[in-house]
Amino acid sequence: MTTDQQILEHFRESAELKNRAAAQLARPIAQAIDLMFGALSNGNKVLACGNGGSAADAQHFAAELVGRFERERFPLAGIALSTDSSILTAVGNDYSFREIFSKQVQAFGQPGDILLAISTSGNSANVIAAIEVALERDLRVVALTGKGGGAIAGMLSDDDVHICVPHDRTARIQEVHLLTIHCLCDGIDVALFGGDASE
């Protein structure tokens, strides 16, 4: 396979997955928008966590809330738990890598807040630990996963939202996670202001 063919295959597979996943994920994404809008409009916040590319997605989401997505608005309360290198290295060194997010959920999470937990496999130990603490502290959880949802799928209640990308390839799952984050940001803006950002 030539380089051009390999690139075309990436685009084809990504487009096919997005088209196939749209109908399956539209309802849970809408539920997540309702959950997040309710929390944000009530003075609560969204805490987001993940590892690697999912850490970048958590930061991307928090940046869209605090800054803006596609329209001017007041800042919304979003915190990425993957950004403070002193907290991450202190907790990782003094306790364990598994606790780098859960300690922050204990510190910052309040009843009514939302935890956006991102794990392509659904089995990230530190994301699972963050979910455990979130549920203990009466936070609601929106989980972005793939590969069937892993262990996270069995942790969530009917009050939480599971957005599980129907694919096993990490790169494809992450691509749909990014699209999902944009849908969440747009949905929150529409809930706040009505209409469409392009209008």
SVG drawing of the C-alpha trace seen along z (x, -y; Angstrom):
<svg xmlns="http://www.w3.org/2000/svg" viewBox="-33 -38 41 42">
<polyline fill="none" stroke="black" stroke-width="0.4" points="0.0,0.0 1.4,-3.4 1.5,-6.4 -1.3,-8.0 -3.4,-4.9 -2.7,-4.6 -3.7,-8.2 -6.9,-7.7 -7.7,-4.6 -7.4,-6.6 -9.8,-9.2 -12.2,-6.5 -12.2,-4.6 -12.7,-7.7 -15.6,-9.0 -17.3,-5.6 -17.1,-5.4 -18.4,-8.9 -21.4,-8.2 -22.1,-4.8 -21.6,-6.2 -23.8,-9.3 -27.2,-7.6 -25.9,-5.5 -24.2,-8.4 -26.6,-11.3 -28.9,-10.4 -26.2,-10.0 -24.4,-13.1 -27.7,-15.0 -28.1,-13.6 -24.6,-14.8 -25.4,-18.2 -28.5,-18.4 -26.5,-17.2 -23.6,-19.7 -25.9,-22.6 -27.9,-21.9 -24.7,-21.8 -23.1,-24.9 -26.3,-27.0 -26.5,-26.1 -23.1,-27.4 -21.3,-24.0 -18.3,-23.0 -17.1,-20.2 -13.8,-18.4 -12.2,-16.6 -9.5,-13.9 -7.8,-11.4 -4.3,-10.2 -2.2,-11.0 -4.5,-12.0 -7.4,-11.9 -5.6,-14.3 -5.3,-16.7 -9.0,-16.2 -9.8,-17.1 -7.7,-20.2 -9.4,-21.1 -12.8,-20.8 -11.9,-22.9 -10.4,-25.6 -13.6,-25.7 -15.7,-26.2 -13.5,-28.9 -12.7,-30.7 -15.3,-30.1 -16.4,-27.6 -17.9,-29.5 -19.6,-32.5 -18.8,-35.1 -20.1,-34.4 -19.2,-34.6 -16.6,-32.0 -18.0,-28.6 -16.4,-26.6 -14.2,-23.8 -11.0,-22.4 -8.7,-19.8 -7.1,-17.6 -4.2,-16.8 -2.5,-20.2 -0.9,-20.9 2.5,-19.2 3.3,-19.9 0.1,-18.1 0.6,-15.3 4.2,-14.6 3.7,-15.1 0.7,-12.7 2.3,-10.3 5.5,-10.2 4.1,-10.3 1.0,-8.0 0.6,-6.4 -0.1,-7.3 -3.5,-5.8 -4.4,-8.6 -3.4,-11.6 -7.0,-12.4 -8.9,-11.0 -7.0,-13.3 -8.1,-16.3 -11.7,-15.2 -11.6,-14.9 -10.1,-18.4 -12.2,-20.2 -15.3,-18.2 -18.6,-19.2 -22.1,-17.6 -23.7,-18.7 -20.4,-18.9 -19.8,-16.8 -16.7,-14.5 -15.9,-14.1 -13.9,-10.9 -12.1,-10.1 -10.6,-6.6 -10.4,-5.0 -10.2,-1.6 -12.5,-2.2 -9.9,-0.6 -7.6,-3.4 -6.9,-2.8 -6.5,-6.5 -9.7,-7.5 -11.6,-4.6 -10.3,-5.9 -11.5,-9.4 -15.0,-8.0 -15.1,-6.1 -14.4,-9.2 -16.8,-11.3 -19.7,-8.8 -18.8,-8.8 -19.0,-12.6 -22.3,-12.8 -20.9,-14.1 -22.5,-12.9 -20.2,-11.2 -20.0,-11.6 -17.7,-8.9 -16.2,-8.9 -14.9,-5.5 -14.5,-3.0 -13.7,0.7 -17.0,1.7 -16.5,-0.6 -14.2,1.7 -14.5,1.6 -16.0,-1.9 -19.2,-0.6 -20.0,1.4 -19.5,-1.5 -22.0,-4.0 -25.6,-4.4 -28.7,-5.5 -27.9,-9.0 -24.6,-9.0 -24.0,-9.1 -21.8,-6.7 -20.7,-7.7 -19.0,-4.6 -17.5,-4.8 -18.3,-1.6 -14.7,-0.9 -11.5,0.8 -8.9,-1.4 -7.6,-4.1 -7.0,-6.7 -10.5,-6.3 -12.0,-6.5 -10.1,-9.6 -11.3,-11.2 -14.9,-10.6 -14.2,-11.8 -13.0,-15.1 -16.1,-15.5 -18.2,-14.6 -16.5,-17.3 -17.3,-19.9 -21.0,-18.6 -21.0,-19.1 -19.6,-22.6 -22.0,-23.6 -25.0,-22.0 -24.1,-23.9 -23.9,-27.2 -27.3,-26.5 -28.8,-25.7 -27.5,-29.0 -28.4,-31.2 -30.7,-29.3 -30.3,-29.2 -27.1,-28.2 -23.6,-29.7 -23.4,-30.1 -26.6,-32.2"/>
</svg>
